[in-house]
Amino acid sequence: MKKVALLFIFLLCILMGGYAQKVSKCGLMSVSVPNGWQVQNSDIGALGKMLMLMDADRPSYIYVLTEYHAEVEDLDYAMMSLVRSNQAAFYKGAVWGKTEKTKLAGYDALKMDYSNIIFGEKHLCTVYCVINGSTTDVLLFMRKEGKPNIFATTLKTIKIAEDALPKKKVSARQELRNFHDEMAKNAVFGRDLGDGVKLNNLDVSDTEDVVIYEFGIQGIEDGNLISSEEKEAYAQRLRPGILNVLKNLRRNFKIVGRCIDEGYDVKVIIQDKKKKEVCVLRYKNAEL
């Protein structure tokens, strides 16, 4: 009888992958990995939470789950700002692949494969972005080149609970200011918006209902070399194109949409390559 019981346990272990699993959580996310894996939870302050899992001290596999406390509406923007523009070691210097739409734990997700040199060795990586209410989840799976791809097995264990926690009621101004602080800490500012325009800052006035953008025009080396008349003419030419940019950013940033819905105007400070002011564009709420 004992032999039968032992044989049953042995077969059960084989069916389960040959090892006992443990569940680790990162905010509203959870994942199962073998018992012997190292687990490290990190509180990244106002940005959110991070969970790192490794199979050994000199790991062949590294998983990083990050729950950002940032409400982002567009998955493409999440992938750009939280992954491709991220200066953390796991992302910096990466050779990026193409993004594709997929599903993860029942949620719409954006997936991208890429490669990078990590700890002096080439790693093959897959990253997912998921929007879950007021949080944005980034799930990163890395393996040394030449090691078997076990990501599919791990993905089956991923669970993401619905973000159903009651939200604190804060003013639109405070919410945008909090969002600004998170973007600054995460080194999101400086992101290329295309056509040589960079998002240098996004903030809100302390005294007026005005959203303030700072856009860096990389084609202007030194604004001091431009006359006042030329700056005025340049501002008028720029105005329609910048309005289209503002409308796109409103769709990407829910908090900007909230401010516009509550009657805020927008001020855009145009800067040269050295972040010196060139001109200022103002848009009334009705234009937005």
C-alpha positions as CSV (number, residue, x, y, z in Angstrom):
1,M,0.0,0.0,0.0
2,K,2.8,2.4,0.9
3,K,4.5,1.7,-2.5
4,V,1.3,2.5,-4.3
5,A,1.0,5.8,-2.4
6,L,4.6,6.7,-3.1
7,L,4.1,5.9,-6.8
8,F,1.0,8.1,-6.9
9,I,2.8,11.0,-5.4
10,F,5.7,10.5,-7.8
11,L,3.3,10.5,-10.8
12,L,1.5,13.6,-9.5
13,C,4.8,15.5,-9.3
14,I,5.6,14.5,-12.9
15,L,2.2,15.8,-14.0
16,M,2.7,19.1,-12.1
17,G,6.1,19.6,-13.8
18,G,8.3,17.7,-11.4
19,Y,8.3,20.3,-8.6
20,A,6.1,22.0,-6.0
21,Q,4.9,25.5,-6.9
22,K,4.5,28.6,-4.8
23,V,2.3,31.6,-5.5
24,S,3.9,35.1,-5.2
25,K,1.9,38.3,-5.4
26,C,2.6,41.8,-6.7
27,G,-0.3,44.0,-5.9
28,L,-3.3,42.7,-7.8
29,M,-1.1,40.2,-9.8
30,S,0.0,36.7,-8.8
31,V,2.3,34.1,-10.4
32,S,3.4,30.6,-9.6
33,V,7.1,29.5,-9.8
34,P,9.0,26.5,-8.4
35,N,9.6,26.4,-4.7
36,G,13.3,26.9,-5.0
37,W,13.1,30.3,-6.8
38,Q,14.2,33.5,-5.1
39,V,11.5,36.1,-4.5
40,Q,12.0,39.8,-3.9
41,N,9.2,42.3,-3.3
42,S,10.0,46.0,-3.7
43,D,7.9,49.0,-2.9
44,I,8.7,51.6,-5.5
45,G,7.1,54.5,-3.6
46,A,4.4,56.5,-5.4
47,L,5.0,54.5,-8.6
48,G,3.6,51.3,-7.2
49,K,4.9,47.8,-6.5
50,M,7.5,45.4,-8.0
51,L,8.1,41.7,-7.7
52,M,11.3,40.0,-9.0
53,L,11.7,36.2,-9.2
54,M,14.9,34.3,-10.1
55,D,15.7,30.6,-10.4
56,A,19.2,30.9,-8.8
57,D,21.9,33.3,-7.6
58,R,23.3,33.4,-11.1
59,P,19.9,33.1,-12.8
60,S,19.0,31.6,-16.1
61,Y,15.5,33.0,-15.7
62,I,14.4,36.4,-14.3
63,Y,10.8,37.5,-14.0
64,V,9.8,41.1,-13.1
65,L,6.2,42.0,-12.4
66,T,5.5,45.7,-11.8
67,E,2.2,47.3,-10.9
68,Y,2.3,51.0,-11.7
69,H,-0.1,53.2,-9.8
70,A,-0.7,55.3,-13.0
71,E,-4.0,55.4,-14.9
72,V,-3.1,55.2,-18.6
73,E,-5.7,54.7,-21.3
74,D,-3.6,53.6,-24.3
75,L,-1.6,50.4,-24.3
76,D,0.8,51.7,-27.0
77,Y,1.6,54.6,-24.7
78,A,2.1,52.3,-21.8
79,M,4.6,50.2,-23.8
80,M,6.4,53.3,-24.9
81,S,6.6,55.1,-21.6
82,L,7.0,52.3,-19.1
83,V,9.1,49.9,-21.2
84,R,10.9,51.4,-24.3
85,S,11.7,54.7,-22.5
86,N,12.5,53.0,-19.2
87,Q,16.2,53.5,-18.2
88,A,16.3,50.4,-15.9
89,A,19.0,47.9,-16.6
90,F,16.5,45.3,-18.0
91,Y,15.4,47.7,-20.7
92,K,18.2,50.1,-21.4
93,G,20.1,49.3,-24.6
94,A,17.6,46.7,-25.7
95,V,17.0,45.6,-29.3
96,W,13.3,46.0,-29.6
97,G,11.0,43.7,-31.6
98,K,7.5,44.4,-32.8
99,T,4.5,44.8,-30.6
100,E,1.4,42.7,-31.0
101,K,-2.1,42.6,-29.4
102,T,-2.9,39.6,-27.3
103,K,-4.7,38.5,-24.1
104,L,-3.2,37.9,-20.7
105,A,-5.2,36.5,-17.7
106,G,-8.4,37.6,-19.5
107,Y,-7.3,41.2,-20.1
108,D,-6.4,42.9,-23.4
109,A,-2.6,43.2,-23.5
110,L,0.2,44.4,-25.7
111,K,3.2,42.0,-26.1
112,M,6.7,42.6,-27.3
113,D,9.7,40.3,-27.7
114,Y,13.2,41.9,-27.4
115,S,16.8,41.0,-26.6
116,N,19.3,42.7,-24.2
117,I,22.6,42.1,-22.5
118,I,21.9,41.6,-18.8
119,F,24.7,40.8,-16.3
120,G,27.1,40.5,-19.3
121,E,25.1,37.8,-21.1
122,K,22.5,38.0,-23.9
123,H,18.9,37.4,-22.7
124,L,15.8,36.8,-24.8
125,C,12.8,38.7,-23.2
126,T,9.1,39.0,-23.5
127,V,7.2,41.9,-22.0
128,Y,3.4,42.5,-21.6
129,C,1.5,45.6,-20.7
130,V,-2.0,45.4,-19.2
131,I,-4.3,48.3,-18.1
132,N,-6.3,47.4,-15.0
133,G,-8.4,50.3,-14.0
134,S,-6.2,52.9,-12.2
135,T,-3.1,50.6,-12.4
136,T,-1.0,49.7,-15.3
137,D,0.8,46.3,-15.1
138,V,4.1,45.4,-16.8
139,L,5.1,41.7,-16.8
140,L,8.6,40.9,-18.0
141,F,10.1,37.4,-18.6
142,M,13.8,37.0,-19.4
143,R,15.9,33.9,-20.1
144,K,19.5,33.4,-21.1
145,E,20.0,32.7,-24.8
146,G,20.2,29.0,-25.3
147,K,17.9,28.1,-22.3
148,P,14.5,26.5,-23.0
149,N,11.6,28.9,-23.2
150,I,9.4,28.1,-20.2
151,F,7.4,31.4,-20.4
152,A,4.2,29.7,-21.7
153,T,4.0,27.5,-18.6
154,T,4.4,30.5,-16.3
155,L,1.8,32.6,-18.2
156,K,-0.8,29.9,-17.4
157,T,-0.4,30.7,-13.7
158,I,-0.7,34.5,-14.1
159,K,-3.8,36.0,-12.4
160,I,-4.8,39.6,-12.3
161,A,-7.6,40.6,-9.9
162,E,-9.9,43.4,-11.0
163,D,-9.0,46.8,-9.7
164,A,-12.1,47.4,-7.7
165,L,-10.8,49.3,-4.7
166,P,-12.6,52.5,-3.9
167,K,-10.6,55.5,-5.1
168,K,-9.9,58.5,-3.0
169,K,-11.7,61.6,-4.3
170,V,-9.1,64.2,-5.2
171,S,-9.3,67.3,-7.3
172,A,-8.4,67.3,-10.9
173,R,-5.4,69.6,-10.1
174,Q,-4.1,67.3,-7.4
175,E,-4.6,64.2,-9.6
176,L,-2.6,65.8,-12.4
177,R,0.1,67.0,-10.0
178,N,0.4,63.4,-8.6
179,F,0.6,62.1,-12.2
180,H,3.3,64.6,-13.0
181,D,5.4,63.5,-10.0
182,E,5.1,59.8,-11.0
183,M,6.2,60.6,-14.6
184,A,9.2,62.6,-13.3
185,K,10.3,59.8,-11.0
186,N,10.0,57.3,-13.8
187,A,12.0,59.4,-16.2
188,V,9.2,59.5,-18.7
189,F,9.7,63.2,-19.6
190,G,11.9,63.6,-22.7
191,R,9.9,61.1,-24.6
192,D,9.9,61.6,-28.4
193,L,6.4,62.4,-29.6
194,G,7.5,62.2,-33.3
195,D,8.5,64.8,-35.9
196,G,11.3,66.0,-33.6
197,V,9.0,67.0,-30.8
198,K,9.7,65.9,-27.2
199,L,7.5,65.9,-24.2
200,N,9.6,67.8,-21.7
201,N,7.0,68.3,-19.0
202,L,3.3,68.0,-18.2
203,D,2.0,69.9,-15.2
204,V,-0.8,72.1,-14.0
205,S,-0.9,75.8,-12.8
206,D,-1.1,76.4,-9.0
207,T,-3.4,79.4,-9.4
208,E,-5.4,78.9,-12.7
209,D,-7.3,76.0,-14.2
210,V,-4.7,75.5,-16.9
211,V,-2.8,72.3,-18.0
212,I,0.8,73.2,-18.9
213,Y,2.8,71.3,-21.5
214,E,6.5,71.9,-22.3
215,F,7.4,70.7,-25.8
216,G,11.0,70.6,-27.0
217,I,11.5,71.2,-30.7
218,Q,14.8,69.4,-31.6
219,G,15.2,71.3,-34.9
220,I,15.7,74.6,-33.0
221,E,19.2,74.7,-31.7
222,D,19.1,78.1,-29.9
223,G,15.9,80.1,-29.6
224,N,17.9,83.2,-28.7
225,L,19.0,83.5,-32.3
226,I,15.4,83.9,-33.5
227,S,13.9,87.4,-33.5
228,S,10.6,88.3,-31.8
229,E,8.8,88.7,-35.1
230,E,10.1,85.3,-36.3
231,K,9.0,83.6,-33.1
232,E,5.5,85.1,-33.5
233,A,5.2,83.9,-37.0
234,Y,6.5,80.5,-36.0
235,A,4.0,80.2,-33.2
236,Q,1.1,80.8,-35.7
237,R,2.4,78.2,-38.1
238,L,2.8,75.7,-35.2
239,R,-0.6,76.2,-33.7
240,P,-2.7,73.8,-35.7
241,G,-0.2,70.9,-35.5
242,I,0.2,71.3,-31.8
243,L,-3.5,71.3,-31.3
244,N,-3.6,67.8,-33.0
245,V,-0.9,66.7,-30.6
246,L,-2.9,67.9,-27.6
247,K,-6.0,66.0,-28.7
248,N,-3.9,62.8,-29.1
249,L,-2.4,63.2,-25.6
250,R,-5.8,63.9,-24.1
251,R,-6.8,60.4,-25.3
252,N,-3.6,58.9,-23.8
253,F,-3.9,60.6,-20.4
254,K,-7.2,60.1,-18.6
255,I,-6.3,62.8,-16.1
256,V,-5.8,65.4,-18.9
257,G,-9.2,64.4,-20.3
258,R,-10.7,64.9,-16.8
259,C,-9.2,68.4,-16.6
260,I,-10.5,69.3,-20.0
261,D,-13.9,68.0,-19.1
262,E,-13.9,70.2,-16.0
263,G,-13.1,73.3,-18.1
264,Y,-9.3,73.6,-18.0
265,D,-7.5,75.5,-20.7
266,V,-4.1,74.5,-22.0
267,K,-0.8,76.4,-22.2
268,V,2.0,75.0,-24.4
269,I,5.6,76.3,-23.8
270,I,7.7,75.7,-26.9
271,Q,11.3,75.1,-26.1
272,D,14.5,74.8,-28.1
273,K,16.8,71.8,-28.0
274,K,18.4,73.2,-24.8
275,K,14.9,73.5,-23.1
276,K,14.9,77.3,-23.4
277,E,11.6,79.0,-24.1
278,V,10.9,80.0,-27.7
279,C,7.2,80.9,-27.6
280,V,4.0,80.1,-25.8
281,L,0.7,78.9,-27.3
282,R,-2.6,79.2,-25.4
283,Y,-5.7,77.1,-26.2
284,K,-9.1,77.9,-24.7
285,N,-11.1,74.9,-23.4
286,A,-13.6,75.2,-26.3
287,E,-10.9,74.5,-28.8
288,L,-10.0,71.2,-27.1
